Amino acid sequence: MLSNVAVLAFDGVAPFELGVLCEAFGLDRTEHGVPRLDFAVCSHSRAPMRTSMGFSIQVDADLGRAAEADLIAVPAMPRGGTPPEEVITVLQAGHDRGARILSVCSGAFTLGSAGLLDGRECTTHWMYTSELQERFPLARVVPEVLYVDAGQVVTSAGTAAGMDACLHIWRQEHGSAVASMIARRAVVPPHRDGGQAQFIARPVTDCEAETLRPVLTWVLENLAEDHSVGSLAERAHMSPRTFARRFRDETGTTPHTWVTQQRIAAAEELLERTDHPVERIASIVGFANPATLRHHFTRVRGVSPQAYRRQFAC
């Protein structure tokens, strides 16, 4: 179970993505029931580190700190050139001993330089996916997704997608209730699936009509209802075709996929916090029957509802 996190940084680190990792893993949230992690930012040099924004930061921990970490994370770093050899060595050693490795945005290029993307699916910011594939031809780059969980190695797109990947790891390691609390504290969505698109297909046209937020809020409050495109379009006062197009523009996915994701997230919390049988949970969150819940839950989470409950039940 995740308890110790080390973030690697060197000259050129992007302060926002570094801040995402600090926000996700470094804050003390024990008052809200979130386990406290042993967290440190570390570097191969004690000299002040120049960030991509032109100011410098001082890092006290050296790379020896990463030898203890369950998770070694790399924020957005310079894509050109070669990372410090000491950083490459630490990443390879961590991988060899079974530590989990996470990159945010262009941090994937550092992982590629260490050979950790070879033969694996991975991603980075959509502007850099072609470059990542060209630089590391043995990697299987998946463009335009929020993050890719390849087991021991997790790679994410830029900015907010880095938080999505961090919450994904929290959810896997400590359950959805903990991940949801961290998301609430950071004021971000508690779950966006890794396969969701990085960006809206095209800008939403300015108009006087309401956005889909009221409809999405109503869905979350009434998951047991039948949420067909037709019924949701009627609630949004749109034609089904316009609604489906607007929905993808605003959420990056289809109504069916989004509703299914929310039902699975709700099922996770019920599995953790209640002793309701799977049959009742399926009914509460809106699946037609327990078999449908098991099918979708296992497909998305990789384990059955029963196995999930055994691992994460409070």
Rosetta blueprint (number, residue, H / E / L):
1 M L
2 L L
3 S L
4 N E
5 V E
6 A E
7 V E
8 L E
9 A L
10 F L
11 D L
12 G L
13 V E
14 A L
15 P H
16 F H
17 E H
18 L H
19 G H
20 V H
21 L H
22 C H
23 E H
24 A H
25 F H
26 G H
27 L L
28 D L
29 R L
30 T H
31 E H
32 H H
33 G L
34 V L
35 P L
36 R L
37 L L
38 D E
39 F E
40 A E
41 V E
42 C E
43 S E
44 H L
45 S L
46 R L
47 A L
48 P L
49 M E
50 R E
51 T E
52 S L
53 M L
54 G L
55 F L
56 S E
57 I E
58 Q L
59 V L
60 D L
61 A E
62 D E
63 L H
64 G H
65 R H
66 A H
67 A H
68 E H
69 A L
70 D L
71 L E
72 I E
73 A E
74 V E
75 P L
76 A L
77 M L
78 P L
79 R L
80 G L
81 G L
82 T L
83 P L
84 P L
85 E H
86 E H
87 V H
88 I H
89 T H
90 V H
91 L H
92 Q H
93 A H
94 G H
95 H H
96 D H
97 R L
98 G L
99 A L
100 R E
101 I E
102 L E
103 S E
104 V E
105 C L
106 S L
107 G H
108 A H
109 F H
110 T H
111 L H
112 G H
113 S H
114 A L
115 G L
116 L L
117 L L
118 D L
119 G L
120 R L
121 E E
122 C E
123 T L
124 T L
125 H L
126 W L
127 M L
128 Y L
129 T H
130 S H
131 E H
132 L H
133 Q H
134 E H
135 R H
136 F L
137 P L
138 L L
139 A L
140 R E
141 V E
142 V L
143 P L
144 E L
145 V E
146 L L
147 Y E
148 V E
149 D E
150 A L
151 G L
152 Q L
153 V E
154 V E
155 T E
156 S E
157 A L
158 G L
159 T L
160 A H
161 A H
162 G H
163 M H
164 D H
165 A H
166 C H
167 L H
168 H H
169 I H
170 W H
171 R H
172 Q H
173 E H
174 H H
175 G L
176 S H
177 A H
178 V H
179 A H
180 S H
181 M H
182 I H
183 A H
184 R H
185 R H
186 A H
187 V L
188 V L
189 P L
190 P L
191 H L
192 R L
193 D L
194 G L
195 G L
196 Q L
197 A E
198 Q L
199 F L
200 I L
201 A L
202 R L
203 P L
204 V L
205 T L
206 D L
207 C L
208 E L
209 A L
210 E L
211 T L
212 L L
213 R H
214 P H
215 V H
216 L H
217 T H
218 W H
219 V H
220 L H
221 E H
222 N L
223 L L
224 A L
225 E L
226 D L
227 H L
228 S L
229 V H
230 G H
231 S H
232 L H
233 A H
234 E H
235 R H
236 A L
237 H L
238 M L
239 S L
240 P H
241 R H
242 T H
243 F H
244 A H
245 R H
246 R H
247 F H
248 R H
249 D H
250 E H
251 T H
252 G L
253 T L
254 T L
255 P H
256 H H
257 T H
258 W H
259 V H
260 T H
261 Q H
262 Q H
263 R H
264 I H
265 A H
266 A H
267 A H
268 E H
269 E H
270 L H
271 L H
272 E H
273 R H
274 T L
275 D L
276 H L
277 P L
278 V H
279 E H
280 R H
281 I H
282 A H
283 S H
284 I H
285 V H
286 G L
287 F L
288 A L
289 N L
290 P H
291 A H
292 T H
293 L H
294 R H
295 H H
296 H H
297 F H
298 T H
299 R H
300 V H
301 R H
302 G L
303 V L
304 S L
305 P H
306 Q H
307 A H
308 Y H
309 R H
310 R H
311 Q H
312 F H
313 A L
314 C L
